[in-house]
């Protein structure tokens, strides 16, 4: 399994408002159409004003395809939030567990 990780830094109000609205309206529908999606997490660090978007994929190829497909959504989201966005990363998942 592989994770696609995108990071945005902005004021928390912008991350919660414009960021989450953009995720629900623009990103989530695209994700649902892509092959290999295994799960999605959106994490907030309120103290640092950082939002992490993590999607889980069955293969590295699907993760990389999704990353290429989501470039425009990531850039649009950063503009809407007035955020700085780091380059998205693909990481291999070594451990996954559920309680």
C-alpha distances in whole Angstrom, upper triangle without the diagonal:
4,7,10,13,17,20,23,26,29,32,30,32,31,27,28,31,30,26,25,28,26,22,24,26,24,21,20,21,20,16,17,18,15,13,10,10,9,11,13,15,18,19,23,25,28,30,28,28,25,22,18,16,13,10,7,6,5,6,7,10,10,9,12,14,14,15,18,19,19,21,24,23,22,25,27,26,27,30,31,30,32,29,28,24,22,20,17,14,10,9,6,5,8,9,9,12,15,18
4,7,10,13,16,20,23,26,29,28,30,28,25,26,28,27,24,23,25,24,20,22,24,22,18,18,20,18,15,17,18,14,13,10,10,9,11,12,13,16,17,21,22,26,28,26,25,22,19,15,14,10,8,6,5,6,6,6,9,9,6,9,12,11,12,15,16,16,18,21,20,19,22,24,23,23,27,28,27,28,25,24,20,18,16,13,10,7,6,4,5,9,11,11,14,16,20
4,6,10,13,16,20,23,25,24,26,25,21,22,25,24,20,20,22,20,17,19,22,20,16,16,18,16,13,16,17,14,14,11,10,9,9,9,10,12,14,17,19,22,24,22,22,18,15,12,10,6,6,5,6,9,9,8,11,10,7,10,12,10,10,14,15,14,16,19,17,16,19,21,19,20,24,24,23,25,22,21,17,15,14,10,8,6,5,6,6,10,11,11,14,16,20
4,7,10,14,17,20,23,22,24,22,19,20,22,21,17,18,20,18,15,17,19,17,13,14,17,14,12,15,16,13,14,12,10,11,11,10,10,12,13,16,18,21,23,21,20,16,14,10,8,6,5,6,8,11,11,9,11,10,6,8,10,8,7,11,12,10,12,15,14,12,15,18,16,17,20,21,20,22,19,17,14,12,11,7,6,5,7,9,10,14,15,15,18,19,23
4,7,10,14,17,20,19,21,19,16,18,20,19,15,16,19,17,14,17,19,17,14,15,18,16,14,17,18,16,17,16,13,14,12,10,10,10,11,13,15,18,19,17,16,13,10,7,6,5,7,9,11,15,15,13,15,14,10,11,13,11,9,13,14,11,12,15,14,11,14,16,14,14,18,19,18,19,16,14,11,9,9,6,5,6,8,11,11,15,16,16,18,20,23
4,7,10,13,17,16,18,16,13,16,17,16,12,14,16,14,12,16,17,15,12,14,17,15,14,17,19,17,19,18,16,16,14,12,11,10,10,12,14,16,18,15,14,10,8,6,5,7,9,12,14,18,18,16,17,16,12,13,14,12,9,12,13,10,10,13,11,8,11,13,11,11,14,15,14,15,12,11,7,7,7,5,7,9,11,14,15,19,20,19,22,23,25
4,7,10,13,13,16,14,11,14,16,15,11,13,16,14,13,17,18,17,14,16,19,18,17,20,22,21,22,21,19,19,17,14,12,10,9,10,11,13,15,12,10,7,6,5,6,9,12,15,18,21,21,19,21,19,16,16,18,15,13,16,16,13,13,15,13,9,11,14,11,10,13,14,12,13,10,8,6,6,8,7,9,12,13,17,17,20,21,21,23,24,26
4,7,10,10,13,10,8,11,13,12,9,12,14,13,12,16,18,16,14,17,20,19,18,22,23,22,25,24,21,22,19,16,14,11,10,10,10,12,13,10,8,6,5,7,8,12,15,18,21,24,24,23,24,22,19,19,20,18,15,17,18,14,13,14,13,9,10,12,9,7,11,11,9,9,6,6,4,7,10,10,13,16,17,21,21,24,25,24,26,27,29
4,7,9,11,10,8,12,13,13,11,13,16,15,15,18,20,19,18,20,23,23,22,25,27,26,29,28,25,25,23,19,17,13,12,10,9,10,11,8,6,4,6,9,12,15,18,21,24,28,28,26,27,26,23,23,24,22,19,21,21,18,17,17,16,12,13,14,11,9,11,12,9,9,5,5,6,9,12,13,16,19,20,24,24,27,27,27,28,29,30
4,6,8,7,6,10,11,11,10,13,15,14,15,18,19,19,18,21,24,24,23,26,28,28,31,30,27,28,25,21,18,15,14,11,11,10,11,9,5,6,8,12,14,17,21,24,27,30,31,29,30,29,25,26,27,24,21,23,23,20,18,18,17,14,14,14,11,9,10,10,7,6,5,7,9,12,15,16,19,22,24,27,27,30,30,29,31,31,32
4,6,5,6,9,10,11,10,13,15,16,17,19,20,21,20,22,25,26,25,28,30,30,33,32,29,30,26,22,20,16,14,11,11,9,10,9,5,8,10,14,16,20,23,26,29,33,34,32,33,32,28,29,30,27,25,27,26,23,22,22,19,17,17,17,14,12,13,12,8,8,8,11,13,16,19,20,22,25,26,30,29,32,32,31,32,32,33
4,5,5,6,8,10,9,11,13,15,15,17,19,20,19,20,24,24,24,26,29,29,32,31,27,27,24,20,17,13,12,8,9,6,9,9,5,7,9,12,15,18,21,24,28,31,32,31,33,31,27,28,29,26,24,27,26,22,22,22,19,17,18,18,14,13,15,13,10,11,10,13,14,17,20,20,22,25,26,29,28,30,30,29,29,29,30
4,6,5,6,8,9,10,12,14,15,16,18,19,19,20,23,24,24,26,29,30,32,32,29,29,25,21,19,15,14,11,12,10,12,12,9,11,11,15,16,20,23,26,29,33,34,33,34,32,29,30,31,27,26,28,27,23,23,22,20,18,19,17,14,14,14,12,9,11,11,15,16,19,22,22,25,27,28,31,31,33,33,31,32,31,31
4,5,5,5,6,9,10,11,12,14,16,16,17,18,21,22,22,25,27,27,30,30,27,27,24,20,18,14,14,12,13,11,14,13,9,10,10,14,15,19,21,25,28,31,32,31,32,30,27,28,28,25,23,25,24,20,20,19,16,15,15,13,10,10,11,8,5,7,8,12,13,17,20,20,23,25,27,30,30,33,32,31,32,31,32
4,6,6,4,7,9,10,10,13,14,15,14,16,19,20,19,22,24,24,27,27,24,24,21,17,14,11,10,8,10,9,12,11,8,8,7,10,11,15,18,21,24,28,29,28,29,27,24,25,25,22,20,22,22,18,18,18,15,13,14,13,9,9,11,9,6,9,8,11,12,15,17,17,20,22,23,26,26,29,28,27,28,27,29
4,6,6,5,8,10,10,11,14,15,15,15,19,20,20,22,24,25,28,27,24,24,20,17,14,11,11,9,11,10,13,13,10,10,9,12,13,16,18,22,25,28,30,29,31,28,25,27,27,23,22,25,23,20,20,20,16,15,17,15,12,13,14,12,9,12,12,15,15,18,21,20,22,24,25,28,27,30,29,27,28,26,27
4,5,6,6,9,10,11,12,14,15,16,18,20,20,22,24,25,28,29,25,26,22,19,17,13,14,12,15,13,17,16,13,13,12,15,15,18,20,24,27,30,32,31,32,29,27,28,28,24,23,25,23,20,20,19,16,15,16,14,11,12,13,10,8,11,12,16,16,20,22,21,24,26,28,30,30,33,32,30,31,29,30
4,6,5,6,8,10,10,11,12,14,16,17,18,20,23,23,27,27,24,25,22,18,17,14,15,14,16,15,18,17,14,14,12,14,14,18,19,23,26,29,30,30,30,27,25,26,25,22,21,22,21,17,17,16,13,12,13,11,8,9,10,6,6,9,10,14,14,18,20,19,22,25,27,29,29,32,32,30,31,30,32
4,5,5,6,9,10,10,10,12,15,16,16,18,21,21,24,24,21,22,19,15,14,10,12,11,14,13,17,15,12,11,9,11,10,14,16,20,22,26,27,26,27,24,21,22,22,19,18,20,18,15,15,14,11,10,12,10,6,8,10,7,6,10,9,12,12,15,17,16,19,21,23,26,25,29,28,27,28,27,29
4,5,5,6,9,10,10,10,13,15,15,16,19,20,23,23,19,20,17,13,12,9,11,11,14,14,18,17,14,13,10,11,10,13,15,18,21,25,26,26,27,24,21,23,23,19,19,21,19,15,17,16,12,12,14,13,9,11,13,11,10,13,13,15,15,17,19,18,20,22,23,26,25,28,27,25,26,25,26
4,5,5,6,8,9,10,12,14,15,16,19,20,23,24,21,22,19,15,15,12,15,14,18,17,21,20,17,16,13,15,13,16,17,21,23,26,28,28,28,25,23,24,24,20,20,21,19,16,17,16,12,13,15,12,9,12,13,10,10,14,14,17,17,20,21,20,23,24,26,28,28,31,30,28,29,28,29
4,6,5,5,7,9,11,12,13,15,17,18,21,22,19,21,18,15,15,12,15,15,18,19,22,21,17,16,13,14,12,15,16,19,21,25,26,25,25,22,20,21,20,17,17,18,16,12,14,12,8,9,11,9,6,10,11,8,9,13,13,15,14,17,18,17,20,22,24,26,26,30,30,28,29,28,30
4,6,6,5,6,9,10,10,12,14,15,18,19,16,17,14,11,11,9,12,13,17,18,21,20,17,15,11,12,9,12,12,16,18,21,23,22,23,20,18,19,18,15,15,17,14,11,13,12,9,9,12,11,8,11,13,11,11,15,14,16,14,17,17,15,18,19,21,23,23,26,26,24,25,24,26
4,6,6,5,8,10,10,11,14,16,19,19,16,17,15,12,12,11,14,16,19,20,23,23,20,18,14,15,12,14,14,17,19,22,24,24,24,21,20,21,20,17,17,19,16,14,16,15,11,13,15,13,11,15,16,14,14,18,17,20,18,20,21,19,21,22,24,26,25,28,28,25,26,25,26
4,6,7,7,9,11,12,14,16,19,21,18,20,17,15,16,14,18,19,22,23,26,25,22,20,17,17,15,17,16,19,21,24,26,26,25,22,21,22,20,17,18,19,16,13,16,14,10,13,15,12,11,15,15,13,14,18,18,20,19,22,22,20,23,24,26,28,27,31,31,28,29,28,30
4,6,6,7,9,11,12,13,17,19,16,19,17,14,16,14,18,19,22,23,26,25,22,20,16,16,13,15,15,18,19,22,23,23,22,19,18,19,17,14,15,15,12,10,12,10,7,10,12,10,9,13,14,12,14,17,17,19,17,19,19,17,20,21,23,26,26,29,30,27,29,28,30
4,6,5,6,9,10,11,14,16,13,15,13,11,12,12,15,17,20,22,25,23,20,18,14,14,10,12,11,14,15,19,20,20,19,16,15,16,14,11,12,13,10,8,10,10,6,8,11,10,9,12,14,13,14,17,16,18,15,17,17,14,17,17,20,22,22,26,26,24,25,25,27
4,5,5,6,9,10,13,14,11,13,11,9,11,11,15,17,21,22,26,25,22,19,16,14,11,12,10,13,14,17,19,20,19,16,15,17,16,12,13,15,13,10,14,14,10,12,15,14,12,16,18,16,17,20,19,21,18,20,19,17,18,18,20,22,21,25,25,22,23,22,25
4,5,5,7,9,13,14,12,14,13,12,15,15,19,21,25,26,29,28,25,23,19,18,15,15,13,15,16,18,20,21,20,16,16,18,16,13,15,16,12,11,15,14,11,14,17,15,14,18,19,18,19,22,22,23,21,22,22,19,21,21,23,24,24,27,27,25,26,25,28
4,5,5,7,10,13,11,14,13,12,15,16,19,22,25,27,30,28,25,23,19,18,14,14,12,14,14,17,18,18,17,13,13,15,12,9,11,12,9,8,12,11,9,12,15,14,14,17,19,18,19,22,21,22,19,20,19,17,18,18,21,22,22,26,26,24,26,26,28
4,5,5,8,10,7,10,10,9,12,13,17,20,23,25,28,27,24,21,18,16,12,11,9,11,11,13,15,15,15,11,11,13,11,8,10,12,9,9,12,13,11,12,16,16,15,18,20,19,20,23,21,22,19,20,18,15,16,16,18,19,19,22,23,20,22,22,25
4,6,8,9,7,10,10,10,14,15,19,22,25,27,31,30,27,24,21,19,15,14,11,12,12,14,16,17,16,13,13,16,14,11,14,15,12,12,16,16,14,16,19,19,18,21,23,22,23,26,25,25,23,23,22,19,20,19,20,21,20,24,24,21,22,22,25
4,7,9,9,12,13,13,17,18,22,25,28,30,34,32,30,27,23,21,17,16,13,14,13,14,16,17,15,12,13,15,12,10,13,14,11,12,16,16,14,17,20,19,19,22,24,23,25,27,26,27,24,24,23,20,21,19,21,22,22,25,26,23,25,25,28
4,7,7,10,12,13,16,18,21,24,28,30,33,31,29,26,22,20,16,15,11,12,10,11,12,13,12,8,10,11,9,7,11,11,9,10,14,15,14,16,19,19,19,22,24,24,25,27,26,26,22,22,20,17,18,16,18,19,19,23,23,21,23,24,27
4,6,9,12,14,17,20,23,26,29,32,35,33,31,28,24,22,18,16,12,11,8,9,10,12,10,7,9,11,9,9,12,13,12,13,17,18,18,19,22,23,22,25,27,27,28,30,29,28,25,24,22,19,18,16,18,17,18,21,22,20,22,22,26
4,6,9,12,15,18,21,25,28,31,33,32,30,27,23,20,17,14,10,8,5,5,7,10,9,6,8,11,10,9,13,14,13,15,18,20,19,19,23,24,23,25,28,28,28,31,28,28,25,24,22,18,17,14,15,14,14,17,18,16,18,19,23
4,6,8,12,15,18,21,24,27,30,28,27,24,20,17,14,11,7,6,5,7,9,11,11,8,8,12,11,9,12,14,13,13,17,19,17,17,21,22,20,23,26,25,25,28,26,26,22,22,20,16,16,14,15,14,14,17,17,15,17,17,20
4,7,11,14,17,20,23,26,29,28,27,23,20,17,14,11,7,5,5,6,10,12,13,10,10,14,14,12,14,17,17,16,19,22,20,20,23,24,22,24,27,27,27,29,27,27,24,23,22,18,17,14,14,13,12,15,14,12,13,13,17
4,7,10,13,17,20,23,26,25,24,20,17,14,11,8,6,5,7,10,13,14,16,13,12,15,16,13,15,18,17,16,19,21,18,18,22,22,20,22,25,24,24,27,24,24,21,21,20,17,16,14,14,14,12,15,14,12,13,12,15
4,7,10,14,17,19,22,21,20,17,13,11,8,6,4,6,9,12,15,16,17,14,12,15,16,12,14,17,16,14,17,18,16,15,19,19,17,19,22,21,20,23,21,21,18,18,18,15,15,14,14,15,13,17,16,13,15,14,17
4,6,10,13,16,19,18,17,14,10,8,6,5,6,8,12,15,17,18,20,17,14,17,18,15,15,19,18,15,18,19,16,15,19,19,16,18,21,20,19,21,19,19,17,17,18,15,15,14,14,16,14,17,16,13,14,14,16
4,7,10,13,16,15,13,11,7,6,5,6,9,12,15,18,20,20,22,19,16,19,20,16,16,19,18,15,17,18,15,13,17,17,14,15,18,17,15,18,16,17,15,15,16,14,15,16,16,18,17,19,19,17,18,17,19
4,7,10,12,12,11,8,6,5,6,8,11,14,17,21,22,22,24,22,19,21,22,19,18,21,21,18,19,21,18,15,18,19,15,16,19,18,16,18,15,16,14,15,17,15,15,17,16,18,17,19,18,17,18,17,19
4,6,9,9,8,6,5,6,9,11,15,17,21,24,26,25,27,25,22,24,25,22,20,24,23,20,21,22,19,16,19,19,15,15,18,17,14,16,14,15,14,15,18,16,17,19,19,21,20,23,22,20,21,21,22
4,6,6,6,5,6,8,12,14,17,20,23,27,28,27,29,27,24,25,27,24,22,26,26,22,23,24,21,18,20,21,17,16,19,19,15,17,14,15,15,15,18,17,18,20,20,22,21,23,22,22,22,22,23
4,5,5,7,8,11,14,17,20,23,27,30,31,30,32,31,27,29,30,27,25,28,28,24,25,25,23,20,21,22,18,17,19,18,15,16,14,15,16,17,21,20,22,24,24,26,25,27,26,25,26,25,26
4,6,8,11,13,17,19,23,25,29,32,33,32,34,33,29,30,32,29,27,30,30,27,27,28,25,22,23,24,21,19,21,21,17,17,15,16,17,18,21,22,23,25,25,27,26,28,27,27,27,27,27
4,5,9,11,15,18,21,24,27,31,31,30,32,30,27,28,30,27,24,27,28,24,24,25,23,20,20,21,18,16,19,19,15,15,13,13,14,14,18,18,20,22,22,25,25,27,26,26,27,28,28
4,7,10,13,16,20,23,26,30,31,29,31,29,26,27,28,25,23,25,26,22,21,22,20,17,18,18,15,13,16,15,11,12,10,11,12,14,17,17,19,22,23,26,25,27,27,27,28,28,29
4,7,10,13,16,20,23,26,27,25,27,26,22,23,25,22,19,22,23,19,19,20,17,14,16,17,13,12,15,15,11,12,9,10,10,11,14,14,16,18,19,22,22,24,24,23,25,25,26
4,7,10,13,16,20,23,24,23,25,23,19,21,22,19,17,20,20,16,16,18,15,12,14,15,11,11,14,14,11,13,10,11,10,11,13,13,14,17,17,20,20,22,22,21,23,23,24
4,6,10,13,16,20,21,19,21,19,16,17,19,16,14,17,18,14,15,17,14,12,14,16,12,12,16,16,13,15,12,12,10,10,12,10,11,13,14,16,16,19,19,18,20,20,22
4,7,10,13,17,18,17,19,16,13,15,16,13,12,15,15,12,13,15,12,10,13,14,11,12,16,16,14,16,14,14,11,11,12,9,11,12,13,15,15,18,18,17,19,19,22
4,7,10,13,15,14,16,14,11,13,15,12,11,15,15,12,14,17,14,12,16,17,15,16,19,19,18,20,17,17,14,13,13,10,10,10,10,12,11,15,15,14,16,16,19
4,7,10,12,12,13,11,8,11,12,9,10,13,13,11,14,16,14,13,17,18,16,17,21,21,20,22,20,19,16,16,15,11,11,10,10,12,11,15,15,13,15,16,19
4,7,9,10,12,9,8,11,12,10,11,15,15,14,17,19,17,16,20,22,20,21,24,24,24,26,23,23,19,18,17,13,12,10,10,10,8,12,12,10,13,14,18
4,6,7,9,6,5,9,10,9,11,14,14,14,17,19,18,18,21,23,21,23,26,26,26,28,26,25,21,20,18,14,13,10,10,10,9,13,14,12,15,16,20
4,7,9,7,8,11,12,11,14,16,16,17,20,23,21,21,25,26,25,27,30,30,30,32,29,28,25,23,21,18,16,12,12,10,10,13,14,12,15,17,20
4,5,5,6,9,10,11,13,15,15,17,19,22,21,21,24,26,25,27,30,30,30,32,29,28,24,22,20,16,14,11,11,9,10,13,15,15,18,20,23
4,5,5,6,9,10,10,12,14,15,17,20,20,19,22,24,24,25,28,29,29,30,27,26,22,20,17,14,11,8,9,8,10,13,16,16,19,22,25
4,5,5,6,9,10,11,12,14,16,19,19,19,22,24,24,25,28,29,29,31,28,26,23,21,18,15,13,10,12,12,14,17,19,19,22,24,28
4,5,5,6,9,10,10,12,14,17,17,17,20,22,22,23,26,27,27,29,26,25,22,20,18,14,13,10,12,12,14,17,19,18,21,22,26
4,5,5,6,9,10,10,12,16,15,15,18,20,19,20,23,24,24,26,23,22,18,17,14,11,10,7,9,10,12,15,17,16,20,21,25
4,5,5,6,9,10,11,14,15,14,17,19,19,20,23,24,24,26,23,21,18,16,13,10,9,7,10,12,14,17,20,20,23,25,28
4,5,5,6,9,10,13,14,14,16,18,19,20,23,24,25,26,24,23,19,18,15,12,12,11,14,15,17,20,22,22,25,26,30
4,5,5,6,9,11,11,11,14,16,16,18,20,21,22,23,21,20,17,16,14,11,11,10,13,15,16,20,21,20,23,24,28
4,5,5,6,10,10,9,12,14,14,15,18,19,20,21,19,17,14,13,10,7,8,8,12,14,16,20,22,21,24,25,29
4,6,6,9,10,10,12,14,15,16,18,20,21,22,20,19,15,15,12,10,11,11,15,17,19,23,25,25,28,29,32
4,6,7,8,10,12,13,14,16,17,19,20,22,20,19,16,16,14,12,14,14,17,19,21,25,26,25,28,29,32
4,6,5,6,9,10,10,12,14,15,16,18,16,16,13,14,12,10,12,13,16,19,20,24,25,24,27,27,30
4,6,5,6,9,10,11,12,14,15,16,15,14,11,12,10,9,12,13,17,20,22,25,27,26,29,30,33
4,5,5,6,8,10,11,12,14,15,15,14,12,14,13,12,15,17,21,23,25,29,30,29,32,32,35
4,5,5,6,9,10,10,12,14,13,14,12,14,13,12,15,17,20,23,24,28,28,27,29,30,32
4,6,5,6,9,10,11,12,10,10,8,10,10,9,12,15,18,21,22,26,27,26,28,28,31
4,5,5,6,9,10,10,10,9,8,10,10,11,15,17,20,24,25,29,30,29,32,32,35
4,5,5,6,9,10,10,11,11,13,14,14,18,20,23,26,27,31,32,31,33,33,35
4,5,5,6,8,8,10,9,12,13,13,17,19,22,25,26,29,30,28,30,30,32
4,6,5,6,5,6,6,10,12,12,16,19,22,25,26,29,30,29,31,31,34
4,5,5,6,8,9,13,15,16,19,22,25,29,30,33,34,33,35,35,37
4,6,8,11,12,15,17,18,21,24,26,30,30,34,34,33,34,34,36
4,5,9,10,14,16,17,20,23,25,28,29,32,32,31,32,32,34
4,7,10,13,16,17,21,24,26,30,30,33,34,33,35,35,37
4,6,10,13,14,17,21,23,26,27,30,31,30,32,32,34
4,7,10,12,15,19,21,24,26,28,29,29,31,32,34
4,7,8,12,15,17,21,22,25,26,26,29,30,32
4,6,9,12,15,18,20,23,24,25,27,29,31
4,6,10,13,16,19,22,24,24,27,29,31
4,7,10,13,15,19,21,21,24,25,28
4,6,10,12,15,18,18,21,23,27
4,7,10,13,15,16,19,22,25
4,6,9,12,13,17,19,22
4,6,9,11,15,18,21
4,6,7,11,14,17
4,7,10,14,17
4,7,10,13
4,7,10
4,7
4
